[in-house]
Amino acid sequence: MKECEEEGNEVLIPLVSIMKYQEYCKWIMNNGMEDSPLVVCKKGLCWCREGLVKKSPSIVIELCLNAVIEVDIASHTLIRVNGEDVKGIEYNQVLDLSDDGERWEGDVLNDEPCGWGVLFDSENRRMYEGFRLEVNMFYGTQYYSDIQKVEYEGEWFEGKRWGRGIQYDRTGIIVFDGEWVNDEPLSKRVVLNRENQLLHNHIEELIVQDNSCNGREWSVLDLSFMPCLRLLQVGDNCFVHVDEVKLIGLNQLESVVIGKECFIGSRSDQLDHFYLKNCPQLRELKMGCYSFSGYSVCEIENVPSLEVVEIGELNEVSWNFDDASLELKSDSQRMRMMNRFTQFEITSVWRLCIPSLFSCCP
């Protein structure tokens, strides 16, 4: 019985921690902090958001799995961990890190770097100054230790350059000044494939290569955390296990192009959903044959700029939304539509005449 309890605790403790983390993340994101660079990634039991959030010019919050840590950069102070005040930190300590002479001079907790300080190498050369909890975090300056010149100054997350920062070459010339994610300059055009499945909330163009994102961890695709997204382009045979797609409230979204045999659906008794709502700049929506073939709900609403809808191919059996009706709601006066009419029920007539709606079709 004791062994069972211990095994149960090993499962329950991480779950409770994750639930607390998720609730705190929701609170943070609902308080106007969505502009900070965050990534969405799969960690064990769930998808989570990770990265740095600026609460104010000097207060920075780090979101990582099982931990939310808050610091004050201006005062070099570690404030809270998981919403609780940090106690027991010893300040202005000298901590030996190796027998070779590497040391840490600064804040220490439980014989580990925990806060602001300076990291020296075995030859007494400054390597880093800033916040550190096992690795470089929040904000700090990394040096070329052999010449004692600044290599990078800015924000860090889990030992990686992340957020706002400046990289210098060995002569002091700026190499890059801007936003970083995952130790690389932030790119607003992201290509997803089998090797790279890292998403962040500053993406403007999301390209998904053929045969990508087909793991069972991809059950829901909700891109509401990408407020800057303009283009979504999905290749063939992608997201085959996703049973719910949400493209909602994306004010910058202009184009959605999805290839063949994507979003097949669960083929079970549950309803598979496709939602495209409240995207005022969307101009085109295109889907290849057999995509969304198992979906039973398709709702397209409040897309006033939508001009082109192409679902499947003319004169071919395409099986898009085979068990669904198509509901279109918009005030748009311009529209071109290609479809298999027998598979769709227009439940809300657009403010234009039906002949005009289908005038491009034979």
N, C-alpha and C positions, 0 to 999 in steps of 0.2 A: 504493500500500500504506500509506504514512504517513497519507494522508487517511482511509483506512478505519479505521486504528488510532485516530486522533483521534476519529472519529465513534463508534467503539465505546466509547472511554473516556467520552465524553459521556453515554452510556447507562449504563455500568457503575458509574461513580462515584456517581451518585445512588442506584442500586440498593443498592450496598454501604452507603452512608450510611443508607438507609432500613432495611436489615436490622439494622444496629447499633442504630438508634433503637428498632426494634420489640422487640429483645431486652432493651434496657434498660428499656423501658416494662413488659414482662412482669415483670421483676425488681421494679420499683417496685410494681406492682399486687399482686404476690404477697407483699408485705411489709406488709400491713395498712394501706395508704394509700388505699383506695378511697373514703373519705368526702370527699376533696377534690373541689371542683367541676371536672369535666372535660367537654369536649364531644367528640363523635365526628363527624368531617367528612371529606369527600372532598378529597384533595390530590394531584393528578396521578396517580401510579401506584397509589395505595392509599388505603384508609381509615386514618385515624390519630386518636389521642387527643391533645387539646391542652388545656392549662390549667396550673394550679398544684397542686402536691402538697406538703403539709406533712410533712416527715420528722421534725421535732421542733418544739417551740414557737418556736425561732428559725431553724431550717434550712428553707428553701423551695426546691423544685425546679420549674423551668419546663420543661414538655414542649411542644415545637413540632416541626414537620417538620424533620428533619435535625439537630436540636439538643436537648440536655438540659443545662440550665444550673442550677447549684446555688449558692445564696448563704446567708450568715449575716446575718440582719437585725439581730441584737443588736450584732454587731461591725462592721456595714456593710461586709462583705467578700465579694467575688466569689471563690468557692472553686474550682469545677470547671466545665469545659465538655466534654460528652460523656465524662465519667468521668476526664478528665485535668486536672491542676492548671494553673491559669492563671499564666503567667509574663510578665514584661515590663511590668506595669502601673506607671505613674508616678502617685504620689499627690500630692494638694494642688497640682494644676496649674491654671493659668488658660488656657482654650482659647477663642479667638474663633471664633464660629460664623457670623457674617455681617458684612458691611461696615457694617450699621446699628448694630452694637454688642451684639448678642446674644452671650452668653458662657456658658461652663460652668466652674464652679470645683469641682474634685474629681478623681476617678480618670480617667486617660486611657490609652488604648492605641492606637498607630498613628494619632495625631492625631484620635481619636474618643472621645466619652464612653464609659467602660467601667467601671462600678461606681457608687459612691455619690458624690453631689455636689449642687450647687445650680445651677439654671438661671435666668439673669436675662434680662429682655427688653432692648430697646434703650434704655429709660429707666431702667435700673439697678434695676428692680423684680423682686422674687423671684416667679418663676412656679411653680417646682416644686423640691422637695427630696426626694431619694431615689435609688433605683437607676435607671440609665439606660444602655441599649445601643442607641443610635440613637433609641429611643423609651422612654417610661416603662415600667418593668418591676418585677416582684416586689413592692416596697413603697415607698410614698412619699406625700408631701403636696402637693396641688395648691392654688394660691392664686388668689383673685380679685386679680389683679395691681394693679388700680387702687386697691383699698382695703386690700390686704395682709392679708386675712382668709382663713382656711382654707375652701376649697370642698369638698375631698374628702381624706380620710385613710384609707389602707388599702392593699389589695393590687392589683397591676396585672398584666396580661398583654398583651404586644405593643401597648402604648399604650392599652389599654382597661381600665376598671374590672372587676376580676375577683377573686372570692374575698371575703374579709371586708373590709368598708369602711363608712365613714360619710360621707354627703353632708350639707353644711350650706348654708343659704341665706345671703344677703349680710348678714343680721343676726346670724348665728351659731346660728340655730335648726336643729335636726336635721331634715332632710327624709326621710332613709332611713338606717337602721342595720341591716345584715344582709348576706346573700350576694349577690354580683353575678356575672353571666355575660355576656360580650360587650357590656359597657358598659351593661347594663340590670339592674335588680333581678331576681334569680333567680325564675323562675316555676315552680312545681311542676306546673302544667297547661300542656302544650305542644300546639299545633295544627300539624301538618305539612300543607303544601300545596305548590304549585309554586314559590312564592317562598321559603318558609321550610322548610329541611330540616336545621335545626340541632338536634342531640340532646345532652342532657347527662345525667349519671349521678344527678341528684337528682329526676328526673321521677317524679311519682306518678300523673298522668293523661296518657296519650298518645292524642290524637285525630288521626286521619288523614282528611283531607277526600277527597271523591270525586275520582277521576282523578289521584291523587298518587303520587309515588315510582315512576314507571314508566320511569325511565332504566335503561340496561343496567348502570350501576354498582351498582344494587341487585340483586345476585345471591344474597346471603345476608342474612337478617334474624335476628340473634342479639341478644337483649335482656338477656343475662346481666349487662351492665354497668349495669343499672338496678335495683339492689337494693330501691328504695323503690316500684317500680311497683305500683299497685293496680288500674288500669283500662287496658285496651287496647281502643280502639274504632276500627275501620277502616271507611271508607266503601266505596262501590262502585267497581269497576274500579281497584284499587290493587295495586302490587307485582307487576305482570304478568310480570316477568322473574326474580323470586326463585324459586330452585329448592331452597332449604333454609331452614326456619324452626325456630328454637330458642327455646323458652320453658322454660328449665331453671333450677331452683334459685331461683325468684322467690318468696321467702317471704311477701311481702305481696300478691301478685297475687290478686285476688278475681273479676275478670270479664274475659272475652275475647269480644268481639263483632265479627264480621267480615262485611262486606257481600257483595254479589253480584259474581261474576266477578273475584275477587282471587286472587293466587297461582296463576296458570293452570298454571305449570310449563313445563319446557323442551320437552316433547313430543319428546325425543330418546331415545337408548338408555340414557342415564344415569338413575339412580334419583333422583327428587325426594323430599325428606324433610320430614315435619312431626313435630317432637318437642315434647311437652308433658309435662314430668316434674318431680317434686319441688317441687310448688307446693301447700303444705299448706292455704292459705286459699282456693284457687280454688273458687267456688261455681257459676259458670255458664260454659258454652262454647257459642257460637252462631256458625253459619256460613251465609251465604246461598247460593243456587243457583249452580252452576258454579264456585264457589271450590274451589281445590285439585283441579281436574278432571284435571290431568295428573300428580298426585302418586301415587307407587306405594308409599310407606311412610308409615304413620300410627301413631305410638306415643304412647299416653296412659298414664302410669304414675305411681303414688304421688301421687294427688290425692284424699286422703281426705275432703275437704269438698265435693267436687263433687256437686251436686244436679240440675243441669239441663244436658242436652246436646241441642242442636238443630242438626242438620246437614241443610241443604236444606229442602224443604217437603213436607208430606204431599200425596199424590195428584198430584204433579208429578214430571217427570223433572228431577233436579237435578244429576247427574253429579259429585257431590263424591267425591273419591278413587275415581274410576271403576276404576282398576286396582289398588286397594289393599285389604288386609284391615284391619279395625279391631281393635286390641288394647287392651283396657281392664284395668287392674290397680289395685285399690283395696280398702279395707276399709269403704267407706262403706255405711251402712244406708239411706240416702235417695237416691233417684235418679228423675229424670223424663227420658225420652229420646224424641225425635222423629227418625225416620229412614226411609230407604228400605231395608228389611231385606234385600232380595235383593242389595244391593251390599256387604253387610258380613258378615264372618265373626268371630264372637265367639270368640277363641282362648283367652281366660282368663276363666272364669265368675266373676262377682262374688259376694260373699257375701250373696246374696239370690236369691230364686227368679225364674225367667225370667218367669212371668206377672206378677209384681209389677213387673219391670223395664219391661215394655211395657204396663202397665195403662192408660196415658193414651191409647193409640192404638186406633183402631177395628179 
